[in-house]
Amino acid sequence: MSTTLDIIRAQYPNRITLSVEELAQLINVSTGRIRKAVCAGRFFIPARRNGNRIMFPVAAVVAVLDGGALPPPKRGPGRPPNAVKMRQERNG
């Protein structure tokens, strides 16, 4: 039985990173969906930028697809709790 790394190495030999198009073909997701999620900071595989290109390290792709630890979701600034608001009002 072949592993995820073996499958990726068979399709893309001697590659350290995968492009958006290659990853989309590998996980059967559209390139637009990947690009939008990466730009929003919500894609489940960590990405790196090389100029204008978005690249995915093969090691990170294998780790996530094999059930490894997913990066924690990024949260927006949101609304401050009431305690913080009251403290800000007291301090000026």
C-alpha positions as CSV (number, residue, x, y, z in Angstrom):
1,M,0.0,0.0,0.0
2,S,1.4,3.4,-1.0
3,T,1.5,6.4,1.3
4,T,0.4,9.9,0.5
5,L,4.1,10.9,0.1
6,D,4.6,8.1,-2.4
7,I,1.6,9.2,-4.4
8,I,2.8,12.8,-4.5
9,R,6.4,11.9,-5.4
10,A,5.1,9.7,-8.2
11,Q,3.0,12.5,-9.7
12,Y,5.5,15.3,-9.0
13,P,9.0,13.9,-8.7
14,N,11.8,15.9,-7.1
15,R,9.4,18.6,-5.9
16,I,9.6,20.4,-2.6
17,T,6.6,22.5,-3.0
18,L,3.3,22.3,-5.0
19,S,1.6,25.1,-6.8
20,V,-2.1,25.9,-6.3
21,E,-3.0,24.1,-9.6
22,E,-1.1,21.0,-8.6
23,L,-2.7,20.9,-5.1
24,A,-6.1,21.5,-6.6
25,Q,-5.7,18.5,-8.9
26,L,-4.4,16.4,-6.0
27,I,-7.2,17.1,-3.5
28,N,-9.9,17.7,-6.1
29,V,-10.8,21.3,-5.2
30,S,-11.0,24.3,-7.5
31,T,-8.0,26.6,-7.7
32,G,-10.3,29.6,-7.0
33,R,-11.5,28.1,-3.8
34,I,-7.9,27.4,-2.7
35,R,-6.7,31.0,-3.6
36,K,-9.6,32.6,-1.8
37,A,-9.2,30.5,1.3
38,V,-5.4,31.2,1.4
39,C,-5.9,35.0,1.0
40,A,-8.5,34.9,3.8
41,G,-6.1,33.0,6.0
42,R,-8.5,30.1,6.3
43,F,-7.0,27.3,4.2
44,F,-6.3,24.1,6.1
45,I,-2.9,23.6,4.6
46,P,-0.2,26.2,5.4
47,A,0.9,28.1,2.3
48,R,4.0,30.2,1.5
49,R,4.3,33.0,-1.0
50,N,7.1,33.1,-3.6
51,G,6.5,36.5,-5.2
52,N,3.0,36.4,-6.5
53,R,2.8,32.6,-6.5
54,I,1.2,30.6,-3.6
55,M,3.2,27.4,-2.9
56,F,2.5,24.5,-0.5
57,P,5.4,22.6,1.0
58,V,5.0,18.9,0.3
59,A,5.8,18.0,3.9
60,A,2.8,20.2,5.1
61,V,0.5,18.7,2.5
62,V,1.4,15.1,3.5
63,A,1.1,15.9,7.2
64,V,-2.4,17.4,6.9
65,L,-3.7,14.8,4.4
66,D,-2.4,11.9,6.6
67,G,-4.4,13.2,9.5
68,G,-1.6,15.2,11.2
69,A,-2.3,18.3,13.3
70,L,-4.2,21.0,11.6
71,P,-3.1,24.6,12.2
72,P,-5.4,26.4,14.7
73,P,-8.0,28.5,13.0
74,K,-7.3,32.2,12.8
75,R,-9.8,34.4,14.5
76,G,-10.6,37.9,13.5
77,P,-10.4,40.8,15.9
78,G,-14.1,40.5,16.8
79,R,-16.0,42.6,19.3
80,P,-14.3,43.2,22.7
81,P,-16.0,41.8,25.8
82,N,-17.9,44.2,28.1
83,A,-15.2,44.1,30.7
84,V,-12.6,45.5,28.2
85,K,-15.0,48.2,27.1
86,M,-15.7,49.3,30.7
87,R,-11.9,49.4,31.4
88,Q,-11.3,51.5,28.3
89,E,-14.1,53.9,29.3
90,R,-12.7,54.3,32.9
91,N,-9.1,54.9,31.7
92,G,-10.2,57.5,29.3
